[in-house]
Amino acid sequence: MLLYKIFIDPFVQMGASPDLLIQTLWEGLVAGMLYALIALGFVLIFKASGVFNFAQGIMVVFGALTLVGLYDMLTHIGVSMPVAAAFIALGLTIVVMFFLAYGVEKIVLRPLINQPDIILFMATFGLTYFLIGMGELVFGGNPKVMISDQLYLPKGSIDFKIFGGLVSLQKIDIAAAIVASIMVAGLAVFFSKTRIGRALRAVADSHKAALAVGISLEQIWVIVWFASGLVALVTGIMWGARSEVSFALQIIALRALPVLILGGFTSIPGAIVGGLIIGIGEKLGEFYWGPLIGSGIESWLAYFIALVFLLFRPQGLFGEKIIERV
Amino acid sequence: MLYREAGQFKTSYASDQAVFPILQDRIGVIVILLVAFFVIPYFSNEFILQAVMIPFLIYSLAAIGLNLLTGYTGLLSLGTGAFMGVGAYACYKLSTIFPGVHILIWIVASGFVAAAIGVFFGLPSLRIKGFYLAIATLAAQFFLQWCFVRLPWLTNYNVSNAIEVPTRTLGGIVVTGPNASPQIRYLIVLSIVVIMTWLASNLVRGRIGRMWMAVRDMDIAAELMGIRLLTTKLLAFAVSSFYCGVAGAMMVFLWYGGAEADTFNINQSFFVLFMVIIGGLGSLLGSYLGAALIFILPILLRFVPPKLGMTIHSATVEHLTFVIVGALIIFFLIVEPHGLARLWQIAKQKLRVWPYPY
C-alpha cells in the first residue's frame, strides 16, 4: 500500500491531469533558473579564484536592496520621473557592485592570498555578515517592493488551454527566462571571444601559468567578482519582482548550494543543468510526494537529490575528474 | 621572568607526555579552575552567569565538538546546529519518558543519540570531501530541522510545538526547570565542560587523535599506513556529534529552559564554525578563545556604547553588530589565519625568552 503510494500513485496523478503536471514543471523550471543564476555566480568566482563565495546569496539581496534603496533616495531628492529614477538607480547600483568587487579584491582577497580554502571561505562569511549589516544600516531592514513597473518588467500572466485544463504562465517568469538565457549566452561569448574572457579561462586552468604569461590576477579577480555581482543583481531583480526584497531572500542562496554539488563547482553548464534539475525535482517532489510525508520537504529535498547523484558521481555531473596523487 | 621551563627536567615518560609539561602552565590552569569553580559563582550576579558564563561554556563545548571534526580530522561540517538540536530533543524525550532517572545521565545519553545520527549523516564523507562534504552536511541541518518542526512526537504533542524543560532535582536541589538557580546550573555546566575537555585533550593526543590528524593531512597516505578511513572518519563524526549533542542538551536544559525548532537553525551552525575558525583549527584552547570572542563581542557591543553616554537606536545597534562582527572576522583572518590559539602560542614563546628577542 505504501509502495503503491510512493511509486505508482503520483504517476497516476500526473497522467490524470497533465495540465497540473505542466504547471508544476513550469514552476520548477522557473525556480531552477533562478537557482542556476545564483549557482552561476558561485561558479564564476570559484573557477577564477578558487574561492567558495558564500556571500553570493547576500550579493543577490544586496544588489536588489541597493537598487530599491537608491530609487527611493532619488525620488526623495526630487527626480520626478520614476522611469528615469529607476534607470539612474540601476546605473548607480552597477557602480556600487563594481566598487564592492574592487573592495573585496583589495581588502579581503589580496591579504589572504595563498591561504587554505577554508580560510577564504570563512572570509566570505565575514563578508556576508558585513553586507547584511551594511544593507540594513543604510537602507533599513524592512522588506521592500521591487520597482518592477519602473524597469518595464512585465506583469500579469498568459493562460494556455491544453489537455482540457488551464496552464498559466507569469509574464515575469517568461521575462526572467529570456533575460537569463541572454545573460548566459552573453557570458559564453564573453568567455570565448574576448581577450579578457580568454584570460579568465587561463586563470581558471592554472593561476601560476596565467601569471607566467603576464595576466594580472588582481585585475581578473575584480572583473570576475564584478561579473558575478552583475549576475547577482539580475537574479535579485527577478527574484525580487516575484516576491519582496528582504534579507529573507538569503535562504535561496542555501537552496542553490545543492545545485553546485550536482553540477560541479567548476562547470557553467553544470550550474545551469543542475539548477533546472533541482528546481523541477523540488517542485515535483513537493507537489506529488510532499503530502505523503508532510509538507515543507522543499527545504531538504534538493540536498537529497544532490546526495543521491553524488553517490554515483562524486565530482558532480560536469565537474572535473579529481585525480589524486600521493 | 616567571615563565621559564629551565630546570624542569622530565625524568619519566609520564611527565614527558603530560598535558601541561611546564609547571607554570599547570599552576595557571589550576588557578583558572579554582576561580571558575569557587570565585565566579559567588561573586557574580545572575546576569553574568546566565547571559555570559553559561552560554560561553556551552558554546565552547560545541566548538570543541566541531573542532574535533573540522580541525583535527579535516572534515568540514555545517550541521552542528542540527546535531545540537538532536541532543536537546533526545534529552527532552528521554527525561519525560523516564522521569525517575538522573537528569545528568540523560544529558550524557542524549550525546550518544546525537552520535548515532551524526554517524549516519557522516556517511557521505567516505565518498566526498571538502566543500562538497560541507554542502552534504547541510542536508543534515535542513532535514533534522524539518523533523523538529514536523514530528509532534518529539515535543510530546505540545501545542506550541516547543519543548519546555521539566523541573528535575538532584539530591534535593533543583537543577533544571524555571526554579533552578543560575549558580547551580553554572556549576553543572562547568563540571561537564571541564570533564569533556579533559577527555577530548586525551583523545586527540592519543592513538585516535593521531589517526584523525593523519587523515586530515592526507587521507590516501593515511590509508596506505593502515588507518581505516571508514572507521576513523565515522568515529570523528560520532565523537563530534556526541560533544555537540551534549552541548545542545545543556543549552536547552541548563540555559534556555525551553526551545523550539528554530533555536537550532543554520545560523547556529555558522556561529559555532566561526568560533572554531577564529579560535584556531585543531586547538582545544582555540575553541574557548573563539567562543569567548564570538559570543562575548556582540554583548559588549550592546552594552558598551550606553555606558559611554552614546544613545544609539537598538535596531541600529543590531545592524552595526553585524557590520562589526563581519569586519572583525575578516580582520582576524587576515591578521592571523591560524586563529587566536596561534596568537597565544606566539605570546607564550615571546614570554619564554623575554626580555631577549630570541
Interface residues (C-beta under 8 A of the other chain):
Chain A: F52 I107 V108 P111 L112 Q115 P116 D117 I118 I119 F121 M122 A123 F125 G126 L127 T128 Y129 F130 L131 I132 G133 M134 E136 L137 G141 L254 L257 P258 L260 I261 F265 G294 G296 I297 S299 W300 Y303 F304 A306 L307 L310 L311 P314 G316 E324 V326
Chain B: T70 L76 P124 R127 I128 G130 F131 Y132 I135 A136 L138 A139 F142 F143 Q145 W146 V149 R150 M218 I220 A221 L224 I266 F270 L273 F274 I277 L281 A315 T316 E318 H319 L320 T321 F322 V323 I324 V325 G326 A327 L328 I329 I330 L333 I334 P337
